[in-house]
Amino acid sequence: MILTFPPSPCSLRDERVLVLGEDVGRKGGVFGATDGLYERFGEARVLDTPLAESAIVGVAIGAALNGLIPIAEIQFADFIHPAFDQIVSEAARTRYRTNGDWSVPIVIRAPFGGGVHGGLYHSQSIEAFYAHVPGVKVVVPSMPADAHGLLKSAVRDPDPVLFLEHKRVYRLVTEEVPDGDHLVPIGPAAVRVDGTNVSCFAWGLMTHYCLEAAQQLLSEGVSVEVVDLRTLAPLDRETILASVRKTGKAMVVHEDNLTGGFGAEVAAIISEHAFDSLDGPVVRVAAPDIPAMPFNNAGEELFMPSPKKIAEAMRKLAAY
């Protein structure tokens, strides 16, 4: 089977699974991610909701506590913030505060990121807010097969999973997906390209940009290992550290603002646990600390990391 990114949310074979969110039913989602599900499974399991993110997540939590497995879609990750309290105070902490008696098996899907001229309200990267919260798993696939397999794993997970899908990647990549019950476990990273000179860590769209930059550096005689983290919480520290200990140089690329971005956590882990293996500084390539991504082409290009910017950072680090 060949899929673009993303696949349909799940097969809905388990009758406990339902999908809810703005325009997920008759419209099939603004990006077509739920296209056809309403016609196949009906309005009892594919629910169009009002424009109220806190209610979408709140209803999903209540449904999960009553034995269902909701997939709640936030139409754009930029609008997830009204549901912050529901996610952080309720979904993430229910298992802990009930001594394991209750859990909240929900999946929250949210398209995120720039590169689509969406401006302030349709371009944000929000992963760092939620990767900081114990009790929530944060998944950010970059490949169709991973999106397919990770989403199935997320639906089967007993705890809340925030499933972030980069909007630019939706139509960027097509690949073959294994038939049958294809699962990708939540947690392990994927080494996309083996390398010996520099380790580069990324997720989402930035994985593709890093692969493009690494290919350019290879033609210059520099071997870059590109690691697609795929899951930010839990984070695959073992793969990160093994890569750095092999190459001796590390860089992290993310689309979010530099200060407080999740790349800082990756850099801290490397500095704390692989310091003796480093032959240079841990480099971060990220967006500048300005409030929002501009609408216009020139401003968006200035804001976002690009293959060219990433290649320049790789080149400089390799020569350090």
N, C-alpha and C positions, 0 to 999 in steps of 0.2 A: 504494500500500500504506500502511495506517495502522498505526502501532506505538505501544505504550506503551514506557516506558523500563524495562529495556533490551531490545534485540532478542536473538535467539539469537546465540551467540558468533560463528558464521560458517556459511557454507553447507557447509563441509567438503568442497567439491568437490575440493580438492587432497588427494590420499590421504596426503600426508605430515602433514597436520594431525590432531592428536588432542587430546582434552580430558581432563584429570585433576583430581581434587579430591574433597573430602568430599561425598558425596551428590549428585554431578553426574550420576550414571547413572540408576538406576531411579527415584529420587526426583525427578530433574529440577532439583536445586538448591533451597536453602531459599527462594529468591525466584522460582523457576520459570524462571530464565534459561537453563537447559539442557534444559528440558522437551521431550520428544520426540526428542532426539538419540540416546539409548540405543536406542530402538526402531528408529530409522532406520539407524544406523550400527554398532550392536553394541558388545559389551564390549571389542573389540580397539582401538576408537578413542575410546570414552567410558568412562573408567576410574574407578570408585569407589576411593578410597584410604583408608588409615587416618587417624586424626586426628593428623597429624604434618607440620606445615608445612615444616620443614626438609627432610624427605624428599620432599614434593610438589615443591618447587622444585628440589631436588637431582636427582631423577629427570628432571624437565623439562630441566634443563641437560644431563644426560648424553644424553638423547634428541636434543636439538638438536645436540649435537656429533657425533651419528651420523646426521645428515641429516633428522631429523624437525622438525616445527614444532609444539611443544606449546603449548596454552593451559592454564595451571595456575590453578585457582581457589582462592583463600584464602577460606574461607567468610565470615569477617568480618575486615576489615583490622586490627582489634585484635589478632588472633592471628598477624600476619605476622612479628612480631619474632623468633621462633625461626629464621626463614629469612633473617634480616638478613645473616649471613655469606655464605650462598650467593648472595644477590643482589648484595651489595656487593663481596665479595672474588673471586667467581668469575664470575658472569654479566656484571657491569659491566666487568670488567677483562680479560677473555679476549682481545678483539680487540687491545687495546693491548699486552698483554704477549707476544703472539705475532706482533707486527709485522704484523697484519692477515691472518695466515694462517688464523686460526680466528675464528668469530663464534658468538654464542649467540642465535639467533632464537626467543626465547620471548615469550609474552604472559602476564603475571600479572594476573588479574582479581581485584579485591578490593572488596566493598561497604564503604563507610565512612560516618561522619557520624552526627549525632544527629537529634533531632526525632521519635524513635520510642520514647522512654522505654526505651532500652536500657541506660542506666547505664554503669558503668565499662567493662565488657568488650564492649559492642556499640554504642559511640557515638564512638569515637576518630577523629580526623583525623590521618593519618600522612604527608601529602604532603611536608611540609618535610624529613623524614628522608631521603627518596630523591631529591627534586629537587636536593639538595646534592651528589649523587654523579655525576660525569662518567661517561658510558657507559650510563646508564639514561635512557630517555625516560619522562616522566610525563604521562599524559593524564587529564583530568578533564572529561568531557562533561557538559552540563546538559540537552541536548535529544535526543529520540529519534533524529532524523535524523543528528545529529552522532555519537551513540553508534554507530549503524549504520555510518556511513561511516568513522569513526575506528577502529573495531574491525577493519574489513576492511584498513585501512591498516596497523594494528599487526601483523596476521597476516603481511602482506607485508614488514614491516620486517626488515632483516637483523640487528638488534640487539635487546636486551631492552627491552620496553615494560611499564611498570606502568600498568595500566588501572583507574582508580579510579571506582567507580559509587556515587553517593550513594543510600543506602537510601530516604530520604524521596522522592526523585525517581522511584523505580521506578513508583509509581502516581499521581504528581502530574500528569504531562503526557502528552498524546496528540497526535500530529501525523502528518501525511502524510509518508511517506518515498518518495523517487523510486524507481521500479522499475528493475531492471537492476543493473548493477555500480556501485552508488553508493559513491564514495570521497570521504572528506574528508581532506585532507593533514594530517599531524602537523606542528604548528608554528604556523600562522596563527591569530590570535585572530579573534573575530567581534564586530563592533559591532552590538549588539542594538537600541539606540535611539540615534539621533543627538541631540546636544545642544550647547549653546553656553556654559553657565555653569559646569558642574562635570563632571569626568570621574570615573567610578566603575568600578573594576576588581574582578572577582569570578570565581568558578568554582563548579561544582557547584550545590548548593541555593541558595547565596548569590546566584547570578545571578538566580534567580527572585525572591528577596526584594528585591534591588536594583531589579529592574524594577517591582515593586509600589510600592516607595518612590518611584521616579522618577515614576511615574504620579501619585502623590499630590502631589509637588512641582510637577508641570506645572500642576496646577489652581491652584497658588499663584503661577504666573508664573515658576517657576524651571525652566530647561531642563537636564536631566542626561543626559549621554552615558553609556550603560551598555556596557561592554566585557566580553564573556565571553572569558576568556583561553583556555579549552579545553585548552591544552597548557601545562604549567609548565616542562617541559624537553624540547625547547628552547623558550625563551620569546620571544614576538613583541615584541621591544623597539620595533621601528619603529612598530607600531600604538599601543603605549602612549605613546610620546613624541609621536607626531603628534596624538593626542587631547589630551594635556596642553598642547601648544603652541597648540592651538585654543581651549581653554576657560580656561587659566590656573590652574585649581584641580583638585586630585587627591585622591581617597580610595580606599583599598583595603579590601575587606571579605572576611574569611575566618572560618571556624568554629573553627579551631584556636586554641590559646592565643596571646595577643598576643606575648609575648616569644619571639623566634626563629621565629615563624611565617613562612610564605613571603611574606606581605604586606610584611615588612620588606625583602625583596630587591627587590620592585617599588618600594617607596618609595625605596630607595637608588638605583636606576636613574634614577628621576625626579629626585631631588635632584642627582645627579651630571651628568646630561645635559640636563636641561630647567630648571635652576635659574633662568635668566634669564627664563623664561616664567611662572614661578609668581607668583601674586598672593596667596598664602596658604600656610599650612603643609600638608604632605602628611599627610592624616588616615588613621588606621587604625581600623577597627571590627572587633573580634575578641572571642573569649572571654576571660574573666579568667584570670589565672595561678593557677588552682587545679587540683589533681591530676586531677580526673575530673568528668564530667558527672553530675549527680544523676539518680536515677530519677524522683522525683516531679515533677509538672507545674510547680509553682512554682519549684523549683530548676533544672529544665531551661530554663525560660523566662528565668530570671535569667542562666544561663550562656550561652545562645546569642544571637548577633545576631538581631534580628527586623526585619521591615519598619518597625516603629515606631522602633526604635533607629537604624536606618539613615537613615530620613527625618529624624530629629532632627539627625544628624550632617551630612547634606546641607544642611539648612536653615541650620545654624550656619556651615558652610564657605561657602555661597553669600553670606552676609551679611558675611563677614570683610572 
